[in-house]
């Protein structure tokens, strides 16, 4: 199976079902703009992360399984960024329509508020300090490359979201965690199959070695859940209050 065949077999049916359940494209313009913005953020943020990992050999794709590459990534990998994000956002939108949201939930704080800026500054200093203090650690312990690359890149963004909208995200816990766990788990199962079929592979020297079902590195599962969480939270934060 090729990477394109993987999308057609595993992701296309899910997209079609979620598309129809979410309103068959008849969405408020504000929601469409938010979706477009989230997709732009995801592609811009994840592309350099993924390109760097492939350049270091943490994972890669057999040439015969992909069509062509943009940079170091197959075009199908860029498509995956969009597909996963749409799956999470459409499921989130379905739940907002089917499950009554909490009344009187707090709104996200304005990022320009002095207190918010102080907390973001502290987060940035802590992030940069960890990067400087631990920069040699992944080189000494190559088996943590994937885990470090994942946590150091994505966890600060989760923290940033909670600085800006922590009370709101707690109030909308159902609408955040159901899409995260549903799409994350489905993608883990699909990924397990793809690894088994050799559609992509990992350098055994750059993962800790703990594998789910003897096939999928735990870091890969963490990636699916963490990125699904980021998309789910970003979508809710950016949606106008009247649409939540």
Secondary structure by P-SEA (a helix, b strand, c coil): ccaaaaaacccaaaaaaaaaaaccccccaaaaaaaaaaaaaaaaaaaaaaaaaaaaccccccccccccccccccaaaaaaaaaaaaaaaaaaaaaaaccccccccccccccccaaaaaaaaaaaaaaaaaaaaccccccccccaaaaaaaaaccaaaaaaaaaacaaaaaaacccccaaaaaaaaaaaaaaaaaaaaccccccccccccccccccccaaaaaaaaaaaaaaaaaaaaacccccc
